[in-house]
Amino acid sequence: MRRTIGAAVLALGFFLLFLAPLARFYIADRLIVFPVNETTKLTSVGQNATYFDAAKVRMVTGANLTATTTLQGVPAKSTDDTGVWDYFSALEDTSAGAGIDYTTWRMAFDRRTAALKTCCTAAVERDTAVRQSGVGVLFPLADVQKKTYQRFDPVTGRAWPAVFQGEETVAGVKAYRFVQRVDATAIERIQGVPGSLLGMDAKKGYAADKVYSAIVTVWIDPRTGLTVDLRQQVTARLRTEDGVDRATVLSADMRFDEATRTARADRADESAGSITMVRVVLPVGALVAGAGLLVVGVVITRGRGRHRRPADNPPGSTEVFAKL
């Protein structure tokens, strides 16, 4: 009986020793992925902004703006390797009830590296011809480096460098800060712009390009690849065909509000805890338990011969117990 128990304990010990590297290098890589059923709401606020109110055909200054962004997973379009999320952002002057700008973006990304893909109905403003590249709202999962990343900007429809510029603590989370400069880019051609808005002949209408530029700062939790804070300093101007910027139709400095930063930090801590459990605690626990069971199994197996007293042989028996 003792030999049977010892063999069982040894077998379990060997199994746990085999499980430890398997859990760390195989199982963990398959369990640690970005989710496909994401639902997140992000709120940014900005004060003393300037924008053009198209409904009332007038410039508004000193406005307090709110940008509300929703991230919604699309499981039906996602796979084991590729996640698909919908991004919708609305920039509004809530006090005046004015909608200023809206952005829709469907992103497809690698669920481990966060690299964007051109597949799975990915689109910007419903245009599937836009070639998405670099990273998007996510950085590499549990593998963020102190380097420059190409980060996709849905407004201009291309990736721009996001340069690592240091570490900062956001709501208790030690984050990497990246700064991205989006150069002035024509994003829309507008016909019939009133000359009065452009400082030109008020009796005429003119064609003008809406030219967008921005400085975007993102604070990324390196343990998870999640954004814990975001600042967007955006400018949009009207540029006439002679190449002159005639009017600023948007100037805003937007940043996550305190509640959003706190929620993102909590989410990062929760996700980091899960990653540590799968990558470290389970493999190390299996390794320690396996080694311990091997020792116990050896003791049990050897103990049978050392401590059991030989019994008298029954009549006719030829069994002999070896003494260790």
N, C-alpha and C positions, 0 to 999 in steps of 0.2 A: 504494500500500500504506500509506504514511504517513497519507494522508488517511482511509483506512478505519479505521486504528487510532485516529486522533484523534477521529473521529466516534463510535466505540464508547466511548472514554473519556469524552467529553462526555455521551453518553447515560447512562452509568452514574453520572456525577456529578449530572446532573439528577434521576435516579431516587432517589439517596440524599438529595438536598435535599428532594424530595417526601416521602420516607419519614420524615424526621426529625419534622415536626409530626404526621404520621399516627401514628407510633409513640407520641408523647407524649400526644396528645389523643384518640386512638381506640383503638389497639391496647392501650395500657396500661390503659385503663378496663375493657377486657374480660378482660384477663389477671389484673389485680390484684383478686381476690375472695377471700372466706373459703372454705375448702375444704368439701366435702360428705362426704369420707371421713375425718373427724376421729376420732382415738382418743387420748384423754388421761386420765391418772390424776392426781388431785390429793389431797394428804394434808395435813390440818390437825391440830394437836395443841393440847390445853389442859390446864392443871394446876389442882389445887385446885377442881374443879367439884363442884356439887351436883345430884343428880337423884333422881327417884323410880323405884325398881326395882319395876315392876308385877308381875313374876313372884314376888317375895318380899314384896311389899306392905310396903316399907320405904324410908325415905330413906337415901341414901348421900351422904356428904360427903367432901371431900378427895380426890376421884377424879381420875385422869389419863385423859382421853378422847382418842379418835382419830376424826376424821371423814374418810371416804374417799369421794371424789367421782369418778365416771367420766363422761366425755363421749364419746359414740359417735355418729358421723355416720350418717345414714340416706339413702344415695344414692338409693334407690328412690323416696323421697318428695320429693327435692330437684329443683330445676330450675336453669337458667342464672342466674336472678335470685334464687331463694329457696333457702336452706339449711335443712335439718332435722337437728337433733341431739337425742339422748336424754341426759337428765341423771339420774343416780341417785346419791344421797348417803346414806351410812349413818353414824350417830353411835353410837359404841359405847364401852363400858368394856371394853377388850380384856383387861385383867388379871383382871376378874371374869367375863368371857365374857357380858356383858350387852348386849343391843341396846336402845338408848334411843329412837332416832327414825330414821325413814326418809322420804326425799322422792323422788318420781319426777316428772319434768317433761319433756315433749316440746316443744321450742321450734322455731318456724319464724321465720326472720329474713331481712331483705334482706342479700344477700351483699356489699354495699358499705357501706351506712349502718348496718348492725347492728340496724335497727329491727325489733322483733318484729311478727309478723303472726298474725292469727287465721285460719289455713288449714292445709291439708296435715296434718291429724290432730293439730295442736298441742293439748296438754292438760296439765293439772296434776292429779296423782293420777288420771289416766285420765279426767278430767272435761273434755270438749271444750267445755263451755259457758263456761269461764273465759275472759274477754276479756283477752288478753295485749297489753301496750302498753309503750312506752318501749324501752330497751335491756335486754339480759340479761347473759349472761356476757361478751359482746363489746361494745366501743365502736366508733364509726365507723372504718372501715379507713383508716389513714393520714390521718385528719382529725379527731383529738380536739382539742376546744377547751377553753379554760379557762373553763368555764361550768357551770351546773347542768343535769344530765341527769335525766330521769325513768327510774329503773331498776326493773325488775320484780322483785318478791320472790315466789317460788313458795310460800312458807309461808302468807302472807296472801292471795295471789292477786291482787295489785294492784301498781301502780307507786308508788314513793315518791321524793322528790327526793334526788339524790346531788349534794352541793354541792362544787365545787372548792375545796380548801383549801391548795394549795401544791404544790411540787415536792420530791421526795426521790429519792435514789439507792438502788435495790434491786439487789443483786448486780451492780453495774456499769452498770445501766440507769437513765437519768434518767427518772423516772416522774411522772405527775400523780396527786395524792392526792385522792380524793373521799370524802366522809363522808355516809352515808345513815342517817337516823333512821326506824326503823319504829315507829310509835306502837302502843300496846297495842291488840291486835285479837283478838276472840274467833274462834278457828279451829276449835273443836270443842265440842259439848255432850256431857257425860259424865253418865250416870245412875248412881245407886247408889254414889256416892263415900262411903267409910266416914267417919262423923263424927269418928273418932279422928284421921284425917289432916287434917281441917279445923279441929280444935280445937273441935268441937261435940259434941253428944250421941253418944257412942261406940256406942250401941245402934241408931242410925238410919243410913240411907243418904240422901244428898242429891244433887240435881242441881247440876252446876257447869259453868261454861264454862272451857275451857282458853284462857287469854289470853296471847298471844305478843307480845313486843317485842324490838327489837334495835337495836344501833348497828353498822352495817356500814361498814368502811373498805376501799376498793379502791385499789390502785396500778396505774395503766394506762400502758402504753407508748404515748406519743402517735404514734409512727411507724407502729404496727401495729394499735392498738385492742385489744391482748391484755392480760389481767390478769397481772401479774407477782407480785403479793402480795395477800393477802386476810385481813382480820381480822373476826371475827364475835363480838360480845359479845351473847349471847342470854339471854333470861329468859322463863320460862313459869310462869304462876301459875294457881291454881284460884280462880275467882270465883263465889260463890254467887248465888242469885237476888236477894238483897238488895243486890247490887252491891259486896259486900265481898270483897277479895282475901284468901283464907283460908290459902293455902299456896303456897310456891314449889316447883314440881316440876322445874325445870331452871334452873340458873344456870351458864353456861360462857363462857369467853373463849378462842376458838379462832383459830389463825392458821396459815398455811402453814408447814410445817417447812422447814428450810434446804435440803434436797435438792429440794423442790418449787420454792422460790424460784429456786434456781440453774438448774433445768431450764426454768422459765418465762422466765428472762432469756436463756438460750441460744436458746430458740425465738424470742423477740422479736428478738434480733440477727440470726438467720438469716433471718427473714421480712423484716426491714427491709433487709437486704442484697439480697434478691430484688426488693423494691419499688424500691430505688435503681437497680438494674440496668435494670429495665424503664422506669422513669420518667425517669431522668437519663442513665445511661451510654449506652444504646442510641441515644436521640435525639441526644444531643450528639455521639456517635461518628459517627453517620450524617451529621450536619450538617458536621462537620469534614472527614470523608472526602469528602463530596460537593463541598465547596468546593475541596478540594485537587485532586480529579480534574478539576474544571472548569479550573483553572489549567493542569494538565498537558495536558489536551485541547487548550486554546488554543495552548499552546507547540508541541505536536506538529503541529497543523494549519497554523499559520503558518510553522513551521520548514521545511516542504516547499518553499515558494517562495523562502525566504531563503538556504538552504544548498545546494540542488541546482543544479549547473552545467548550463546548457542544452546539450543534446546536438546534434550535427550532424544536420541533417535528412537522412534517407535520400532517395535519388533519388525524385523524384515526390511527396515529402511536402510538405504545405502547413502542418504544425503549427508554431505559433509560441509560445514560452514567454515569458510576461510577466515582466519583471523588477520585483521589488517595491522 
